[in-house]
Amino acid sequence: MPTISAFYGILIQMFFGDHSPPHFHVLYAEYEALISISTLKVIKGSLPRRALDLVLEWASEHQIALL
């Protein structure tokens, strides 16, 4: 899966044409989560609170480009 961003050990990955709803994947150590692009809510999985905060901050800054 293509990595579109990486910071603080967090990988943001996205696959064109992946299943609905539009989302991106987050990998951090042994954690994995799927985040909805439109709502910025966790669809599946989990992340530690600090990592999730960083991801949501990044996603809110890039939401239009992600869509």
Helices and strands as residue ranges (DSSP letters): E 3-7, E 10-13, E 23-28, E 31-36, E 42-46, H 49-66
